[in-house]
Each structure stands twice: as structure tokens, then as C-alpha cells.
């Protein structure tokens, strides 16, 4: 393997000049920079990242701990995080918590041991002792999508309250009155926020959210299936089921079809977290879309600000309702045209 001395000899410059070029120092002349980069390419030189990190106390690496890699929302979020980090000169190491706080903590410890420069986390619960310790430490950290209440860490998230209000108003206009929700874990901020926003929106239309119409889920498909089976077993099942994330919506759809029922003729279905394949289901699913790309990019920018000594503000972006045809929209349009 070529060494930095080989690059310096090939380019006709000093080792110090090569080092300045590789570290983007502004004091190098354009001609010297061109010759060094040409020598790097010709020799296939790759800097020793470990040695560089020991010299600079930086690894140019960010850690990202997401709640569930099987959830298309978090997969897409990770993609935009990696893209934005690369634009800032950072690599990303990803850990999948699988909605388990103990696995989340395992990944956080591993990432800290690898001397990452900063950490992005979507917390799996209300805050483990380790997460609270990291938040109080000097480690630059940003919460994305979810957060831990009372912890002084920048948060980049979407606010779904207005979109949920729009969804309930939409369902009410369609004539639906018996509305149920499959809620996320009570230990997560998004789980609590979405069920409370749903309850408040129903109240605005003179409707109550009964306990029988609240299914406790865990943001994974099996819980959506179980909650929907319970709804369908009620003497008076709901007219529409709103799943508080896309995987629980998938589980709900499985349970409905297992009963030989049809969406939306027998029961409507809506979801939080729109994903590309909702367009291709039969029928296409009405959903609330989060600005995933903007969230991922904003989270990285906030973390880079922290790493570089600035004080970023938290960022809250609006979610929006995407109306399709899983809540009997087409039948309603036909009735209005008669």
C-alpha cells in the first residue's frame, strides 16, 4: 500500500503539504493541491482513518440508532441521513434497536466505543439510564422522530396533530362515526402524541374515543393484527381503523382479509407514516405522510452544528394527509354525484 511519503514524492511536495491537502486546509496553492490529488489517484493512496482520528480527535463518523430497520419509514430516514452526512464529509454507522430499549443501549455503547463524533437516536422508550447519561455528557446528540421528555437535546421531528385532525374531519365528512385507533407504545412520545391527537380530533366532532376502540400496539405488524382482531370481535366493530404507523396498518390489513372482509366496503383503514407501496395496495391506503427526507437532512445538519460548536434549535415540520380510497372515498364521491 502506498504511504503518505510516496504521495509526497510523486507530487514533488512535502509530507506536510500532502497532509494539508487531505485535511482541506486552505493554505495550499491550487497547483500543489492538483498535484497531490493526482498522486493520490495514481497511487491508490487511502489515509489511515484510525491514525487520523488519534491526531485530530475526530473520526468523521456519525452513529444512527433507528427504532426498526424493517419499518420503511426508518429505512427511508436512514437513507437521507446517510446522504446528508456524506455531503458534510461524514460516514454513518447504523444500529437497529428493533423497538427494544436494551438493544438500543447496546448499539449506543458500541458506537461510543468506536469514538463516533456524534449520535442520532430515535428513542425506543421514555429514556433508559444510559440514554440519560449520554444526554448529560459532552457527546453531541440529536433526537430524530422521537424524543425523551425533559432531556435538553435538540429534537428534529414531524408534528402530526394537524394531519390527524384533517384525517378525522375527512372521515367525519364521509359519514364515519365509529373510529378506532391502534396506538403505538405508551412509553414513546410518538405513541402518546398520536392517540391524544386522535382523541382531541374526535372530541371536536362530538365523538368520544372509547376504551374498546383503542388497541395497544408496539409499532410492529403483529400488534396491528392482534388489535384489529379484537376490534372485529366487538358486537359493534369500528367503521374505520386508524393505525398509528405503517407496519401496524399492514397487520390490520392482514387481520381484515383473514376474516374474509373487504377494505373499504366492510371496514375502512388509514395509517400514519405514508410509504410508497401504499399506492399499490388494493385499495390504495389513505395515510399521513411525514417529510422524511427533510427530517433526515435537518437532523444531520443539527448534529454537525453541535459537533462544530454551534447551538442548533429543535426543528418541527408538519405532516400532511394523503387521501386515497381505503376509507370508502370512492363510494362517497359516487353518492355525491347522484
Secondary structure by P-SEA (a helix, b strand, c coil): cccaaaaaaaacccaaaaaaaaaccccccaaaaaaaaaaaaaacccccaaaaaaacccccbbbbbccccccaaaaaaaaaaaaaaaaabbbbbbbbccccaaaaaaaaaaaaaacccbbbbcccccccaaaaaaaacccbbbbcccccccccbbbbbbbaaaaaaaaaaaaaaaccccccccccccccaaaaaaaaaaaaaaaaaccccccccbbbbcccaaaaaaaaaaaaaccccccbbbbccaaaaaaaaaaaaaacccccccbbbbbccccccccccccccbbbbcaaaaaaaaaaaaaaaaaacccccbbbbbbbbbbccccaaaaaaaaaac
